Amino acid sequence: MSTLFTKIVAGEIPSYKVAEDEHFYAFLDINPNAKGHTLCIPKKEEDKIFDLDEETYIELMRFSRKVAKAIEKSVPCLRVGVAVVGLEVPHVHVHLIPLNDMREMTFQHKISMSKEEFETLAEKIQSNL
């Protein structure tokens, strides 16, 4: 069965795409902890990050780093935090969260953004890749 994220990659569910290559896809989290909260995923379905083969794991981290650098150029923040939790969607995903306050890493702090804000932000991050 396809995960929600596999359906996003396939274009069956819309997303605010930030970056994509042959093996990975990055998009804005629609329930963000902070403005610019982005998810980086492998296109290949895998539930747990440490079940990825070593090469895919390393390439996912390389891809995530590239996206994080673009987020830093696009969103005012002290740093970009990284989290891998994976309990909500059974598909490996790396959270990249622009941080100005520790509560933004708790996943209890959520913000609201309009469709236009999401679109503008996705384009801005893309332009900084």
HUQUI-V221499 format. One record per residue. PHI is phi in whole degrees, -180 to 180 (none if undefined). PSI is psi in radians with two decimals (999 if undefined). OMEGA is omega in degrees with one decimal (none if undefined). Layout:
phi = [PHI PHI]
psi = [PSI PSI]
omega = [OMEGA OMEGA]
This chain:
phi = [none -72 -81 -54 -70 -64 -68 -65 -59 -75 83 -76 -126 -69 -148 -99 -67 -108 -156 -158 -138 -61 -115 -135 -144 -127 -150 -70 -69 -80 -129 -75 -75 -154 -60 99 -57 -125 -110 -113 -133 -78 -69 -74 -69 -152 -75 -116 -59 -82 -91 -65 -67 -58 -63 -64 -59 -65 -68 -63 -66 -64 -62 -63 -62 -60 -66 -59 -63 -69 -62 -58 -78 -105 -126 -61 -160 -76 -170 -106 -84 -127 -144 -128 -115 80 -89 -82 -127 -78 -150 -48 -150 -101 -86 -113 -124 -62 -117 -127 -154 -60 -64 -69 -94 -82 65 -105 -101 -123 -121 -111 -138 -81 -56 -64 -64 -60 -62 -62 -67 -59 -64 -65 -65 -56 -68 -100 -75]
psi = [2.34 2.43 2.92 -0.73 -0.61 -0.66 -0.59 -0.84 -0.69 -0.15 0.15 -0.46 2.29 2.68 2.90 1.48 2.38 -0.73 2.70 2.48 -2.89 -0.57 -0.25 2.78 2.39 2.40 2.73 2.39 2.25 -0.09 1.13 2.60 -0.55 2.79 2.18 -0.04 2.07 2.54 2.31 2.23 2.65 2.55 -0.53 2.26 2.24 2.34 -0.80 2.39 -0.66 0.02 -0.16 2.59 2.73 -0.72 -0.78 -0.72 -0.86 -0.73 -0.60 -0.72 -0.68 -0.79 -0.77 -0.69 -0.76 -0.78 -0.74 -0.71 -0.67 -0.66 -0.78 -0.60 -0.30 -0.48 2.17 2.10 2.80 -0.59 2.97 2.08 2.74 2.35 2.49 1.95 -1.11 0.32 -0.45 -0.67 2.19 1.01 2.18 2.29 2.37 2.14 2.22 2.02 2.00 2.23 2.34 -0.18 2.50 -0.53 -0.35 -0.26 -0.05 -0.28 0.22 -0.29 1.99 2.63 2.86 2.47 2.58 2.87 -0.75 -0.69 -0.75 -0.84 -0.81 -0.75 -0.75 -0.77 -0.70 -0.78 -0.76 -0.72 -0.30 0.13 999]
omega = [180.0 175.9 174.9 -177.5 176.1 177.8 175.6 179.6 -179.0 -179.3 179.0 177.0 -178.5 176.3 174.9 -174.3 177.4 -177.9 177.9 168.1 -175.4 -172.5 -172.5 -177.0 177.3 -178.5 179.1 175.3 -177.9 175.6 -167.4 171.4 -178.0 177.1 -179.4 178.7 -173.1 175.6 174.5 -175.9 167.4 177.1 177.1 178.9 172.3 -175.5 -172.5 -175.5 -177.1 170.5 174.9 172.4 -172.3 -179.5 179.6 177.9 -178.4 179.6 175.7 178.1 177.9 178.0 -179.9 178.5 178.7 179.6 179.6 178.6 177.4 177.4 -180.0 179.0 -171.7 -173.1 176.9 -179.4 176.8 177.6 174.3 177.5 -179.1 175.5 171.7 -177.9 171.1 -179.1 -175.2 179.7 -176.9 179.7 -177.6 174.1 178.3 175.7 171.3 -171.7 174.7 -173.8 168.7 -176.6 -178.1 -177.5 178.8 177.4 -172.7 -175.3 172.8 -178.1 -179.7 176.7 176.7 176.9 177.0 176.8 -179.5 177.7 177.1 -177.8 179.9 -179.2 178.0 178.7 -179.4 179.1 177.8 -177.3 180.0 177.6 none]
